[in-house]
């Protein structure tokens, strides 16, 4: 049995995939799970509470993005630009952040586990 995706959600997912530049987009709470978003641009986008579970965001630009309480479980975020991004309260269980850039990013209360891969020298504060 597959996942049932509502029409409005399908349309939003198609629109996101069709645009290489989603900079400044209002995508709070969007259900974008399992999408191939490699090298796409989400600079300063509002992705708060968005479901990015299982997405491939390798090389994507999320500089300044609001990822508060976003679901990043199992996402591939290798070489992703997260400069100035706010990941407060994000769920990053088994997320791969290899070589991601976290300059001035906010990582308060990020939920992660031993399977989460962080770039050298980066760890969110505990608590």
C-alpha positions as CSV (number, residue, x, y, z in Angstrom):
1,X,0.0,0.0,0.0
2,X,1.5,3.4,-1.0
3,X,1.3,6.8,0.6
4,X,-1.8,8.8,-0.4
5,X,-0.8,12.3,-1.3
6,X,-3.5,15.0,-1.5
7,X,-3.9,17.0,-4.8
8,X,-2.7,20.3,-3.3
9,X,0.4,18.6,-1.9
10,X,1.1,16.9,-5.3
11,X,0.8,20.3,-7.0
12,X,3.2,22.0,-4.5
13,X,5.7,19.1,-4.9
14,X,5.6,19.5,-8.7
15,X,6.1,23.3,-8.4
16,X,9.1,22.9,-6.1
17,X,10.7,20.3,-8.5
18,X,10.1,22.5,-11.6
19,X,11.9,25.5,-10.1
20,X,15.6,25.2,-9.6
21,X,15.5,28.4,-7.5
22,X,13.0,28.3,-4.7
23,X,14.7,31.2,-2.9
24,X,12.4,33.0,-0.5
25,X,9.6,30.4,-1.0
26,X,7.0,30.0,1.7
27,X,7.0,26.3,2.2
28,X,6.2,26.0,5.9
29,X,4.8,22.6,6.7
30,X,5.2,21.4,3.1
31,X,5.3,17.6,2.6
32,X,8.4,17.3,0.3
33,X,9.5,13.9,1.5
34,X,11.6,11.6,-0.7
35,X,12.3,14.2,-3.4
36,X,15.5,14.6,-5.4
37,X,16.4,18.3,-4.6
38,X,20.1,18.0,-5.5
39,X,21.8,21.4,-6.1
40,X,18.5,23.3,-5.8
41,X,18.3,26.7,-4.2
42,X,16.2,27.4,-1.1
43,X,18.1,30.5,0.1
44,X,16.0,32.4,2.7
45,X,13.0,30.0,2.2
46,X,10.6,29.2,5.0
47,X,10.8,25.5,5.4
48,X,9.7,25.5,9.1
49,X,8.0,22.3,10.0
50,X,8.5,21.0,6.4
51,X,8.8,17.2,5.9
52,X,12.1,16.7,4.0
53,X,12.4,13.0,5.2
54,X,14.5,11.0,2.8
55,X,15.2,14.0,0.5
56,X,18.4,14.2,-1.5
57,X,19.6,17.8,-0.9
58,X,23.2,17.1,-1.9
59,X,24.9,20.4,-2.9
60,X,21.7,22.4,-2.3
61,X,21.8,26.0,-1.1
62,X,19.7,26.5,2.1
63,X,21.6,29.6,3.2
64,X,19.4,31.7,5.6
65,X,16.6,29.2,5.4
66,X,14.1,28.7,8.3
67,X,14.3,25.0,9.0
68,X,12.8,25.2,12.6
69,X,11.2,22.0,13.5
70,X,11.7,20.5,10.0
71,X,11.9,16.8,9.5
72,X,15.3,15.9,8.0
73,X,15.3,12.2,8.9
74,X,17.4,10.2,6.5
75,X,18.0,13.2,4.3
76,X,21.2,13.4,2.2
77,X,22.6,16.9,2.9
78,X,26.2,16.3,1.7
79,X,27.9,19.6,0.8
80,X,24.7,21.5,1.5
81,X,25.1,25.2,2.3
82,X,23.4,25.9,5.6
83,X,25.1,29.2,6.3
84,X,22.8,31.3,8.6
85,X,20.1,28.6,8.5
86,X,17.9,28.1,11.6
87,X,17.6,24.4,12.4
88,X,16.2,24.9,15.9
89,X,14.3,21.8,16.9
90,X,14.8,20.1,13.6
91,X,14.7,16.3,13.5
92,X,18.0,15.0,12.0
93,X,17.9,11.3,12.8
94,X,20.3,9.4,10.5
95,X,20.8,12.6,8.4
96,X,24.1,12.8,6.4
97,X,25.6,16.3,6.7
98,X,29.0,15.3,5.3
99,X,30.9,18.4,4.2
100,X,27.9,20.7,4.8
101,X,28.6,24.3,5.7
102,X,27.1,25.5,9.0
103,X,28.7,29.0,9.3
104,X,26.5,31.0,11.7
105,X,23.7,28.4,11.6
106,X,21.5,27.9,14.7
107,X,21.5,24.3,15.9
108,X,19.6,24.7,19.2
109,X,17.6,21.6,20.3
110,X,18.3,19.6,17.1
111,X,17.2,16.0,17.6
112,X,19.8,13.6,16.2
113,X,21.3,10.1,16.9
114,X,24.5,8.2,16.5
115,X,23.7,7.6,12.8
116,X,23.6,11.3,12.0
117,X,26.8,12.3,10.2
118,X,28.2,15.8,11.0
119,X,31.0,17.7,9.3
120,X,34.3,17.7,11.2
121,X,34.0,20.1,14.2
122,X,30.2,20.6,14.1
123,X,27.9,19.3,16.8
124,X,24.7,20.9,17.9
125,X,24.4,21.9,21.5
126,X,22.8,19.3,23.8
127,X,19.4,20.0,25.3
